[in-house]
């Protein structure tokens, strides 16, 4: 079963700061390129995005 990453990620942000401002305290901001940033739930990152090379750049509560 393949994962449709674009459905998981939602709207991209060009600025990490903008994504950080928009996220809720329970969400994280991730990127795989350092150029586009996405807000996701931590469990989505842990279960689907970590293995695809995404990294957390803003953790929960930040």
Rosetta blueprint (number, residue, H / E / L):
1 X L
2 X L
3 X L
4 X L
5 X H
6 X H
7 X H
8 X H
9 X H
10 X L
11 X L
12 X L
13 X E
14 X L
15 X L
16 X H
17 X H
18 X H
19 X H
20 X H
21 X H
22 X H
23 X L
24 X L
25 X L
26 X L
27 X E
28 X E
29 X E
30 X E
31 X E
32 X L
33 X L
34 X L
35 X L
36 X L
37 X E
38 X E
39 X E
40 X E
41 X E
42 X H
43 X H
44 X H
45 X H
46 X H
47 X H
48 X H
49 X H
50 X H
51 X H
52 X H
53 X L
54 X L
55 X E
56 X E
57 X E
58 X E
59 X L
60 X L
61 X L
62 X L
